[in-house]
């Protein structure tokens, strides 16, 4: 108690000032970064930037093939990860008891996966998908690697969405004599759908921002991909390449960064709106 | 438990799906080991720490300077990001009005979504020239620390915010009833009560910082050396993998997998520690 009473108003002021300064520094750093990206990016961004092929290693021209490659990479990742994510989340919430051995093993695997650094996913994807499975440097290798990376966050948020469905509903379906399967199909999954989609969007956002895992799996090629077995360069890899390996590529890098950040903001906004929608429904029930 | 046959089948199917995650973890571990095995067996793990230089094509495998660089950048980043992140969380929870708190949280959340290459790009174009003015060459340990600090700031802030949110209301009311000032409450009651959650968040961020590749690679200068000041360029373990993987073969490639394996073990240990702490909190 003694030290509580000994607290001096002057120390109060110091803490107050420090807290406000910290909040201000965070906001200013963010503003500086965003200002730079928007300011420098807008000067180069145009409709033709989005719709033409890069020329002179990306210094000139646009990023059309790179956008297509990014979309394909994300599509592969979603297609593979979505069923796995929803299945695992349903398993954890409705089919195994919390704290049972099975649930603990799956949970622990997810925690480990979530902690693996992205460059290590890149090493793994290169050794396993590209070389061992013989997929080579391709959009398929990259997309599968991204799926592995996005899996934990997708499962966790789907799980949260399913757990948010009131247990009364589960008891109600049991009282009606519904099987768990039909309860899930007709009641629980539809009720949790916005949260599930929000979770999937978060996973996609994570995948879209990724660079390190893609450099050795989907590769560097900046031509329009002809199939999923072609190498394709994602926007993030394009930004990296322009910044590090192309002298005078900064302007284009900023424009590509603006496109990528814009894409991510849209994805996150959808995820946020959907999860708010769920919360609001929970409250008004 | 299973009443109907259908549920039995579906349950079995889902168990197999859930097994995929566990299988994936095992496969990753297996492949990292498999790819690094030749060098572990032929050269031995000790030489990765004791060899004086990193020149794998000439059989010199000293990873120590890069390990040191990784640890130094991560710790530097935490030292910068922790006070800022915790301060920002305290602000949005105890000082800001409704609207200001919402804006502060939105900023932090948006920042969390910005890709690491964008941080790297900004660091290289905006930050490195500034550091270069103070002390060339600009691409340096300091630049890496600052960019990493910005990147992990949202993680620190969001986890600290969440930890502060779980402090029981009666504690706050009791402190207020004792006539404590808001600052005394924060410093002596609320932050100590949320300590384990805040520390868990810091450990998590430390793991992020150690595992980050691209942003660091873009601003750190990538010279393999033990830095004598924060203005000297360094190369981290992750950057080394990203830089050399493209052309590495044989023992060289295997030694990159060894560094990947080492990195994973360090980050996993931090994740386990962080998880233990938050478990302890939720039971305590």
Interface residues (C-beta under 8 A of the other chain):
Chain A: X3 X4 X7 X9 X11 X12 X13 X15 X16 X18 X19 X20 X21 X22 X23 X25 X26 X27 X29 X30 X32 X33 X36 X37 X40 X83 X84 X87 X88 X90 X91 X92 X95 X96 X102 X105 X106 X109 X110 X111 X112 X113 X114 X115 X116 X117 X118 X119 X120 X121 X122 X123 X124 X126 X127 X128 X132 X148 X151 X152 X155 X179 X180 X181 X182 X205 X208 X209 X210 X211 X212 X215 X216 X236 X237 X239 X240 X243 X244 X250 X253 X254 X257 X260 X261 X264 X265 X268
Chain B: X2 X3 X4 X6 X7 X10 X11 X13 X14 X15 X17 X18 X19 X20 X21 X22 X24 X25 X27 X28 X31 X32 X34 X35 X83 X84 X85 X86 X87 X88 X90 X91 X92 X94 X95 X96 X104 X107 X108 X109 X110 X111 X113 X114 X115 X116 X117 X118 X119 X120 X121 X122 X124 X125 X126 X150 X153 X157 X178 X180 X181 X182 X183 X184 X186 X187 X188 X207 X210 X211 X212 X213 X214 X217 X218 X238 X241 X242 X245 X246 X256 X257 X260 X263 X264 X267 X268 X270 X271 X275
